[in-house]
Amino acid sequence: MGKVGIIGVGQSAFVRGYPGSIRELVFEGFREAMQDAGITTKDINASVICSAPEYDKQRSPAGVFAEYLGLTPQPTFYVETLCSSSSMGVRLAYSLVASGLHDMVAVVGFQKMSEISSAESQERMGRGADIQWESPFGTMMPAYYAMHARGHFAKYGTTPDDLALIRVKAATYGQVNEKAVYRKPVTFDMFSDPENSMSGPVASPLRVGDCCANADGSSCVIIANEEKCKAFSKKPVWILGLGAASTSVNMAGREIFSGLTVGMQAGEQAYKMAGITPKDIDVAEVHDCFTIAEMMAYENLGFAKPGEGKDLIRSKETYKEGSIPVNVDGGLLSKGHPIGATGGSQIRTIVLQLRGEAGPMQVKDPEIGLVHNIGGVGLYGNVTILGR
Amino acid sequence: MAKEKKELDVRFGKFGTVSFTSTTKVNDFIDRLEKGKISGTKCKTCGKVYFPPRADCCKCMGKEMDWFDVTGKGKLLTFSKLEYAPVGFENDVPYSIAVLDFGDYKVFGRLSSDIPDSEVKVGMEMTVVANELPNGQLNYVFQKA
């Protein structure tokens, strides 16, 4: 089996209230990836369409978008694992290419969250949990992650201030990422200013500033076999490792509230497949839907020992100039989190970093990058390791 | 002769402020809740304990279950107070969701609304009691032990 790589990446700007239909939004990420790869639609053998359901009215989106993207009559199908849908799509595309079934596959992620209100969005996200036994209590994503923040605080002495530092870092890079939905700075003092919206309560101990920005967006990753990668790309980026895991949807079935087991398991699998250790990672994108999620990712991926994630952010080691730069594109917190598009966008960021094309966000000469993408409240976990 | 229409057993629609499931093979959970009991199931074949209750055992593939009641004290593992609610729960705000550890199983639910925030601490012992909601629906809440 030859190598499998990435020859094209693209994403739309992540925005609030995209002024167009979903298929048009999807085309934006796709066009950028196609132009990046320098290919035509005839070169693509199959498409994998990824999103979380119920944010829009379109049933069975794969066929509709494949037609609009010019990818018919090639096979197309839909993949869904909530917020990690497009990372799971990349995992599937890898297997389609590695098996020899296809030479080149497009993974297209999208979400148009602005079609519904914020409260409706929370209701749908809450139903990404256990609708029989938990949703009737009135659950939503921020509260589930808040329960993990509380668990982390209780076990390790982490504080709301530590979480605020993660938000400040995200905003540092959101300001220089022209694709980000939130371009404004966030200062540490905003969290202690009752007049500032960042300090507003959402679900204790998480505040408004701890939560990512909903957005509309699309992403696209073009995956190809070794021969096609070498033929089409001067700088192919190789998929070195893949990991994926799942766990109990109900919080009553969880072993711990200080970390996400799916992140640990997916990370271990991906490191093993790539034959590397956490120390070998030069730049990472982790799933920071909430500040606590990034804190747990530091520890679950082995960038810090359990309980020592706070030391990484306090010493700024996850900034661009630090020992392990994390989310230097603004992350989900500032770049935005259009659910189904997020994994593809994270992969795009790492591909650009490894090619040395990340502009003002560029980390110095990275060789290996990691993408950590979580679906639901640690229900699904994907880790993808990429190398030059 | 017209066939008699079989009535669907929709007892589970009574669970929680808003229920998203009307029927389940463990509908008896609701009858037990009405009697003040919060119950899980235990596989008759292999003895595996389930909370929330299940009709099917994924360990031995069994489908015969016994009910058991959640009794005694559980330890508060974590909680969060919601200041903002999803659609359908606006009238309940603020409320806290939490998880209790009973050793053999854990229970997800709400904290009783009469406990002051300052008295809620991870690790504290709590009990679980059945609760009727203002809209006539049923759930269960955690109280200080």
Chai-1 contact restraints between the chains, C-beta under 6 A:
chainA,res_idxA,chainB,res_idxB,connection_type,confidence,min_distance_angstrom,max_distance_angstrom,comment,restraint_id
A,A119,B,V87,contact,1.0,0.0,6.0,A-B,restraint_1
A,E120,B,V87,contact,1.0,0.0,6.0,A-B,restraint_2
A,Q122,B,P86,contact,1.0,0.0,6.0,A-B,restraint_3
A,E123,B,P86,contact,1.0,0.0,6.0,A-B,restraint_4
A,E123,B,V87,contact,1.0,0.0,6.0,A-B,restraint_5
A,G126,B,P86,contact,1.0,0.0,6.0,A-B,restraint_6
A,I131,B,F20,contact,1.0,0.0,6.0,A-B,restraint_7
A,Q132,B,T21,contact,1.0,0.0,6.0,A-B,restraint_8
A,W133,B,P52,contact,1.0,0.0,6.0,A-B,restraint_9
A,E134,B,F108,contact,1.0,0.0,6.0,A-B,restraint_10
A,S135,B,F20,contact,1.0,0.0,6.0,A-B,restraint_11
A,P136,B,F15,contact,1.0,0.0,6.0,A-B,restraint_12
A,P136,B,G16,contact,1.0,0.0,6.0,A-B,restraint_13
A,P136,B,S19,contact,1.0,0.0,6.0,A-B,restraint_14
A,F137,B,G16,contact,1.0,0.0,6.0,A-B,restraint_15
A,F137,B,I97,contact,1.0,0.0,6.0,A-B,restraint_16
A,F137,B,R110,contact,1.0,0.0,6.0,A-B,restraint_17
A,G138,B,T17,contact,1.0,0.0,6.0,A-B,restraint_18
A,G138,B,A85,contact,1.0,0.0,6.0,A-B,restraint_19
A,G138,B,F89,contact,1.0,0.0,6.0,A-B,restraint_20
A,G138,B,D92,contact,1.0,0.0,6.0,A-B,restraint_21
A,M140,B,P86,contact,1.0,0.0,6.0,A-B,restraint_22
A,A143,B,S80,contact,1.0,0.0,6.0,A-B,restraint_23
A,A143,B,L82,contact,1.0,0.0,6.0,A-B,restraint_24
A,A143,B,I97,contact,1.0,0.0,6.0,A-B,restraint_25
A,A146,B,S80,contact,1.0,0.0,6.0,A-B,restraint_26
A,M147,B,T78,contact,1.0,0.0,6.0,A-B,restraint_27
A,M147,B,S80,contact,1.0,0.0,6.0,A-B,restraint_28
A,R150,B,T78,contact,1.0,0.0,6.0,A-B,restraint_29
A,G151,B,T78,contact,1.0,0.0,6.0,A-B,restraint_30
A,A154,B,V122,contact,1.0,0.0,6.0,A-B,restraint_31
A,P201,B,E83,contact,1.0,0.0,6.0,A-B,restraint_32
A,V202,B,Y84,contact,1.0,0.0,6.0,A-B,restraint_33
A,A203,B,S80,contact,1.0,0.0,6.0,A-B,restraint_34
A,A203,B,L82,contact,1.0,0.0,6.0,A-B,restraint_35
A,S204,B,S80,contact,1.0,0.0,6.0,A-B,restraint_36
A,S204,B,K81,contact,1.0,0.0,6.0,A-B,restraint_37
A,M251,B,V99,contact,1.0,0.0,6.0,A-B,restraint_38
A,M251,B,F108,contact,1.0,0.0,6.0,A-B,restraint_39
A,A252,B,K106,contact,1.0,0.0,6.0,A-B,restraint_40
A,A252,B,V107,contact,1.0,0.0,6.0,A-B,restraint_41
A,A252,B,F108,contact,1.0,0.0,6.0,A-B,restraint_42
A,F257,B,L77,contact,1.0,0.0,6.0,A-B,restraint_43
A,F257,B,T78,contact,1.0,0.0,6.0,A-B,restraint_44
